[in-house]
Amino acid sequence: MRHSALFLGIVSLSACIAESQQTRPAAPAAAPTPAPGPDRSQQTLREIDQQRRWTAEALAGRPVADELEAVRDGDPEAIADTRKRFRRLLTAVERTTWIREVVPEVLRASAEQDRLVDAFDAAARDRTDALAAADAAAHALAGSRGRGAISLEELKHGLMTARFARTSEQRLAANLGRAARGSAGPDPLQRLTTVPMPPRPPFVQATARYLAAHPGEDRAMDSWPPQLSEERTQIRAAVADLQLPPAASGSDAGVAAAPPAAGAGGQDAEPIIPGIDTIPPEATAEGNGAAAPGAAPPLQVSGDLKNMLAKRGPPQSIAQRPDGLTAFRYSETRPCGTTRCQVSVDYLFDSQGRLMRSEVVKP
């Protein structure tokens, strides 16, 4: 009897153990080790290389001086071609701005820091060149004799692109400054430097010239976004300068009219360059004021050039460029990273005294 009771107890205990094992939840399986993700900096570098190739193509196709002159004369083929190149140059500005924004995001964790820094610096140079070329194209299109060479909407797109680039560079300077102050040791971001943007926003003069020829369209600027408020004010001021009535002639005032300045062609009796006292001797053939053989046509001091000389006085130097433009160099203080630095800026004018673009002189 005792053996039967012992046997029944063992059987009952085994059943209880088996039941408890069946009702106990199984231990969770170990999570699989995630596969390593792709190197983001490598993907970014590939995309940067592609964007740089497209930007180089746009810069290689920038319109030259002869093409811009054909645009001003109203050549339909030159207008259509330059208009396409203008759009490609604006896209190049957007591409280079993207490069300068994305490099700081991946630089610290990248094994290709030298390539990223080189791409960052090259994007600044390419953006400056693209802005200058697009501004020159817009100025030629806006002053073209052909109808519908460019629209106000296209000029607005150029202004927005330039504004976004300027805002991006300012934001970049602030971010890099904070990174430098908050880093205890060497930080790869300290290798990145910001660049000054043009003092006068590109496309302002081109838009003013367009509106001077299409006075009914100026009201469209009232609906522009707030980001362009500064440019809108500058454009209206430039339009007012372009529409200033000419000074009364001597004959209208009852006084014998003076003969026009030499080389001025009798147009508004404006002085011309060469011939003004501010031109340096080395800019002439013999240093005696005579123009060098084969030199570009004399530069008339009128319009944009006249306004700049009146506001800023004589430049540091005057130089003739191979493309027929004349460079007036001034010294300016501009943002340079987290500080401000002194730089030299060339303002380029055509033979009629129109400002075509400005360029920061590389040290």
Phi and psi in degrees as a GROMACS rama.xvg file:
@    title "Ramachandran Plot"
@    xaxis  label "Phi"
@    yaxis  label "Psi"
@TYPE xy
-64.7033  -36.3754  ARG-2
-64.5302  -38.7858  HIS-3
-66.535  -42.5727  SER-4
-63.6622  -40.843  ALA-5
-63.4478  -40.5923  LEU-6
-65.1663  -43.1329  PHE-7
-65.0352  -35.7755  LEU-8
-65.2643  -40.5623  GLY-9
-64.7147  -43.239  ILE-10
-61.653  -43.4408  VAL-11
-64.0894  -41.9984  SER-12
-62.6692  -40.0705  LEU-13
-63.648  -38.8088  SER-14
-66.5159  -40.0565  ALA-15
-64.6467  -42.0689  CYS-16
-63.0929  -44.2077  ILE-17
-63.0895  -39.8225  ALA-18
-66.9687  -40.3444  GLU-19
-66.0828  -34.4226  SER-20
-69.297  -34.799  GLN-21
-70.2305  -36.658  GLN-22
-84.4749  -15.2579  THR-23
-73.7656  131.346  ARG-24
-65.4664  143.845  PRO-25
-70.0892  147.967  ALA-26
-65.7365  137.366  ALA-27
-63.1514  142.321  PRO-28
-72.4689  147.299  ALA-29
-64.622  134.968  ALA-30
-67.4337  137.997  ALA-31
-65.8826  145.711  PRO-32
-68.9947  122.699  THR-33
-63.7949  142.332  PRO-34
-70.818  141.735  ALA-35
-61.6956  133.028  PRO-36
-74.6711  166.985  GLY-37
-68.0735  150.365  PRO-38
-69.6608  112.945  ASP-39
-64.5801  -35.6806  ARG-40
-65.6948  -33.2673  SER-41
-67.6359  -43.2579  GLN-42
-61.3513  -41.5255  GLN-43
-64.7048  -40.3545  THR-44
-62.7937  -40.083  LEU-45
-63.6014  -41.6921  ARG-46
-67.4361  -38.8068  GLU-47
-62.0102  -44.6685  ILE-48
-58.5008  -41.081  ASP-49
-66.3783  -43.6723  GLN-50
-63.1706  -36.022  GLN-51
-68.5899  -36.1435  ARG-52
-63.7471  -45.2449  ARG-53
-65.2709  -37.5844  TRP-54
-65.2348  -41.7755  THR-55
-61.5726  -37.3623  ALA-56
-65.1619  -41.6318  GLU-57
-64.8917  -40.2991  ALA-58
-69.2549  -36.1905  LEU-59
-65.8441  -26.5106  ALA-60
-96.8716  13.0555  GLY-61
-62.392  143.14  ARG-62
-67.8989  140.563  PRO-63
-92.6273  177.154  VAL-64
-60.5087  -41.0897  ALA-65
-63.4962  -39.051  ASP-66
-67.1493  -40.3871  GLU-67
-65.3054  -35.9166  LEU-68
-66.7728  -37.6462  GLU-69
-65.0537  -34.8893  ALA-70
-63.2502  -45.3031  VAL-71
-62.262  -32.8558  ARG-72
-77.135  -8.14132  ASP-73
93.0522  17.0516  GLY-74
-64.2684  119.406  ASP-75
-61.551  -41.546  PRO-76
-66.085  -41.94  GLU-77
-64.7488  -37.9637  ALA-78
-63.9128  -48.6505  ILE-79
-62.0731  -41.8202  ALA-80
-68  -44.3762  ASP-81
-67.0785  -33.707  THR-82
-63.1098  -41.8873  ARG-83
-64.2353  -42.6555  LYS-84
-66.1619  -35.142  ARG-85
-58.6451  -45.6072  PHE-86
-65.3362  -39.7444  ARG-87
-65.5592  -36.7962  ARG-88
-66.7092  -37.8151  LEU-89
-63.7093  -40.4547  LEU-90
-63.1004  -36.4032  THR-91
-63.1231  -37.4204  ALA-92
-61.9236  -43.0948  VAL-93
-65.0782  -39.2857  GLU-94
-62.9674  -46.9913  ARG-95
-68.2435  -34.3732  THR-96
-64.303  -39.9693  THR-97
-61.896  -41.7669  TRP-98
-59.7845  -44.8557  ILE-99
-70.185  -21.8215  ARG-100
-83.153  -34.6564  GLU-101
-85.1691  -27.8409  VAL-102
-58.9413  -47.7134  VAL-103
-60.5476  -24.4182  PRO-104
-71.8702  -27.7195  GLU-105
-116.972  -2.21111  VAL-106
-64.8185  -45.7769  LEU-107
-59.9645  -40.7039  ARG-108
-92.7886  5.09171  ALA-109
-92.0187  147.087  SER-110
-89.2864  -2.08703  ALA-111
-117.073  51.6517  GLU-112
-65.9786  -37.0798  GLN-113
-62.873  -42.6613  ASP-114
-64.825  -38.8537  ARG-115
-67.5591  -41.4465  LEU-116
-64.6876  -42.0383  VAL-117
-60.8941  -42.2564  ASP-118
-65.7633  -37.1606  ALA-119
-61.9973  -46.896  PHE-120
-68.6984  -41.6325  ASP-121
-63.69  -34.5449  ALA-122
-63.4143  -35.6092  ALA-123
-64.9795  -44.1338  ALA-124
-64.7902  -44.4726  ARG-125
-64.9774  -37.6766  ASP-126
-65.8947  -41.3004  ARG-127
-60.3832  -44.4302  THR-128
-65.4809  -41.1476  ASP-129
-66.5062  -40.8654  ALA-130
-63.1033  -43.5884  LEU-131
-64.1706  -43.5472  ALA-132
-67.3212  -40.3635  ALA-133
-66.3248  -37.923  ALA-134
-65.1995  -42.1516  ASP-135
-63.9892  -40.6048  ALA-136
-64.6069  -42.9145  ALA-137
-63.9092  -38.9435  ALA-138
-64.41  -42.195  HIS-139
-66.2609  -42.173  ALA-140
-65.8301  -40.8377  LEU-141
-67.1685  -28.7243  ALA-142
-98.5601  11.8329  GLY-143
-70.4684  148.957  SER-144
-77.6326  -16.4742  ARG-145
-75.1299  150.185  GLY-146
-82.0701  138.935  ARG-147
65.5934  31.627  GLY-148
-64.6672  -34.3979  ALA-149
-153.118  157.293  ILE-150
-110.622  160.791  SER-151
-64.5671  -32.1615  LEU-152
-65.2316  -38.5911  GLU-153
-66.979  -39.5535  GLU-154
-65.7953  -38.3442  LEU-155
-61.5526  -40.6903  LYS-156
-61.5874  -40.3023  HIS-157
-62.7793  -42.9151  GLY-158
-63.0044  -41.0663  LEU-159
-65.7209  -39.903  MET-160
-63.5148  -44.3877  THR-161
-66.3437  -39.8805  ALA-162
-63.238  -42.8869  ARG-163
-63.1751  -40.4374  PHE-164
-63.245  -42.3735  ALA-165
-63.7103  -46.7059  ARG-166
-62.8529  -40.0797  THR-167
-62.1046  -42.4029  SER-168
-67.5898  -37.8281  GLU-169
-65.0959  -42.4537  GLN-170
-65.013  -38.4731  ARG-171
-63.3143  -43.075  LEU-172
-61.3321  -40.7007  ALA-173
-66.2095  -43.0675  ALA-174
-65.9107  -42.3565  ASN-175
-67.008  -34.9194  LEU-176
-64.3214  -42.0006  GLY-177
-65.627  -38.6485  ARG-178
-64.8155  -38.0987  ALA-179
-68.4374  -38.8607  ALA-180
-72.8278  -31.0056  ARG-181
-92.1241  4.19969  GLY-182
-98.6854  128.166  SER-183
-78.8821  -33.9987  ALA-184
-121.313  -168.335  GLY-185
-59.8527  131.575  PRO-186
-120.622  129.475  ASP-187
-57.0941  -26.9252  PRO-188
-65.4365  -20.5456  LEU-189
-69.7092  -11.7851  GLN-190
-81.0334  -11.8291  ARG-191
-92.1291  134.853  LEU-192
-125.402  143.234  THR-193
-88.9482  166.217  THR-194
-126.705  149.543  VAL-195
-72.82  144.548  PRO-196
-93.3153  162.56  MET-197
-55.8779  140.393  PRO-198
-63.9603  -36.8168  PRO-199
-105.067  124.795  ARG-200
-55.3525  135.039  PRO-201
-59.9423  156.275  PRO-202
76.1951  0.0232092  PHE-203
-68.9783  -50.0826  VAL-204
-65.3387  -37.6594  GLN-205
-63.9313  -42.9337  ALA-206
-66.3234  -38.9366  THR-207
-63.1002  -41.5747  ALA-208
-65.1819  -38.0375  ARG-209
-64.0831  -45.9132  TYR-210
-69.2535  -30.6152  LEU-211
-63.81  -31.0482  ALA-212
-88.7964  -15.0863  ALA-213
-131.548  69.7309  HIS-214
-62.0573  -22.8758  PRO-215
-74.7973  -11.3907  GLY-216
-94.1099  -2.80668  GLU-217
-65.767  -25.0336  ASP-218
-67.2411  -20.8196  ARG-219
-63.5042  -23.2252  ALA-220
-68.3263  -20.3436  MET-221
-63.4867  -25.8498  ASP-222
-93.8009  5.5008  SER-223
-68.4841  154.513  TRP-224
-65.6198  157.618  PRO-225
-59.4989  -24.9055  PRO-226
-60.2648  -23.3323  GLN-227
-100.163  18.3899  LEU-228
-62.7575  -41.1086  SER-229
-64.9233  -45.2923  GLU-230
-63.7308  -38.2921  GLU-231
-60.8406  -42.5655  ARG-232
-64.2949  -43.6102  THR-233
-65.598  -37.0646  GLN-234
-64.4947  -45.4676  ILE-235
-65.5848  -35.3371  ARG-236
-66.9895  -39.8693  ALA-237
-67.1389  -37.7601  ALA-238
-62.4105  -42.6329  VAL-239
-61.0869  -38.2582  ALA-240
-64.9521  -40.5961  ASP-241
-67.7479  -29.1495  LEU-242
-96.9694  8.91706  GLN-243
-61.7094  134.067  LEU-244
-66.5175  144.576  PRO-245
-66.2124  151.646  PRO-246
-64.7639  147.46  ALA-247
-63.8791  137.346  ALA-248
-74.7712  164.667  SER-249
-63.4724  -36.1167  GLY-250
-67.4839  -34.9386  SER-251
-66.6948  -29.1765  ASP-252
-87.9694  2.72034  ALA-253
83.4207  15.7738  GLY-254
-118.041  144.27  VAL-255
-60.5349  132.682  ALA-256
-71.6349  137.485  ALA-257
-77.5724  152.961  ALA-258
-66.8788  148.773  PRO-259
-64.258  154.945  PRO-260
-61.8635  149.608  ALA-261
-59.6808  130.78  ALA-262
82.1325  -1.19756  GLY-263
-81.9125  -10.0192  ALA-264
68.7824  16.7459  GLY-265
74.426  9.7083  GLY-266
-93.6364  105.913  GLN-267
60.7739  10.1741  ASP-268
51.0488  39.015  ALA-269
-81.4292  145.966  GLU-270
-67.8244  161.009  PRO-271
-127.158  166.934  ILE-272
-122.051  126.369  ILE-273
-69.3522  160.851  PRO-274
127.287  -22.6746  GLY-275
-85.9647  157.289  ILE-276
-69.7943  -16.9582  ASP-277
-83.9639  -6.69739  THR-278
-74.806  132.484  ILE-279
-72.8577  150.79  PRO-280
-59.7615  -34.4557  PRO-281
-69.3377  -11.4774  GLU-282
-82.4498  -3.35866  ALA-283
-110.851  170.727  THR-284
-67.975  -46.9205  ALA-285
-111.792  -2.10234  GLU-286
79.1116  10.26  GLY-287
-112.29  16.3317  ASN-288
92.9171  -8.39072  GLY-289
-82.4899  138.704  ALA-290
-69.6837  143.752  ALA-291
-66.6497  147.555  ALA-292
-58.3576  135.846  PRO-293
76.3454  11.4693  GLY-294
-71.4378  163.608  ALA-295
-67.8186  163.172  ALA-296
-58.3105  152.522  PRO-297
-57.2661  149.197  PRO-298
-92.7905  121.097  LEU-299
-84.5863  129.868  GLN-300
-84.0947  90.3426  VAL-301
-153.027  170.98  SER-302
57.3495  -127.773  GLY-303
-60.2098  -42.8232  ASP-304
-64.4761  -42.5578  LEU-305
-61.8207  -41.7846  LYS-306
-64.0432  -41.5441  ASN-307
-67.5914  -42.6898  MET-308
-64.1591  -34.9497  LEU-309
-68.4927  -35.71  ALA-310
-83.0901  -37.2539  LYS-311
-112.107  -11.5344  ARG-312
80.5496  -171.656  GLY-313
-62.4078  143.924  PRO-314
-79.1288  171.416  PRO-315
-67.0046  -37.3821  GLN-316
-158.415  161.983  SER-317
-130.085  130.989  ILE-318
-139.755  143.742  ALA-319
-89.2194  132.967  GLN-320
-95.6414  154.55  ARG-321
-60.919  -26.2233  PRO-322
-82.8196  6.89376  ASP-323
93.8848  -6.61273  GLY-324
-85.9181  156.991  LEU-325
-113.301  129.466  THR-326
-99.2483  125.394  ALA-327
-107.728  117.56  PHE-328
-98.8693  131.619  ARG-329
-128.733  154.518  TYR-330
-97.7084  132.921  SER-331
-137.819  157.121  GLU-332
-101.479  123.331  THR-333
-133.878  160.874  ARG-334
-60.2523  136.495  PRO-335
-140.941  90.602  CYS-336
69.333  -126.012  GLY-337
-92.0073  -1.60435  THR-338
-123.898  -167.064  THR-339
-125.153  144.075  ARG-340
-138.039  161.436  CYS-341
-88.5315  127.02  GLN-342
-131.888  160.867  VAL-343
-102.025  137.045  SER-344
-127.325  129.945  VAL-345
-96.3698  125.852  ASP-346
-103.424  121.687  TYR-347
-102.571  126.832  LEU-348
-121.177  148.292  PHE-349
-86.1736  -177.562  ASP-350
-67.7718  -16.5656  SER-351
-94.286  7.41302  GLN-352
81.8161  17.6126  GLY-353
-90.2751  133.076  ARG-354
-74.443  120.209  LEU-355
-94.0818  -42.4249  MET-356
-170.868  172.845  ARG-357
-129.025  150.043  SER-358
-136.337  133.65  GLU-359
-78.2179  127.513  VAL-360
-77.5793  123.128  VAL-361
-72.4619  135.315  LYS-362
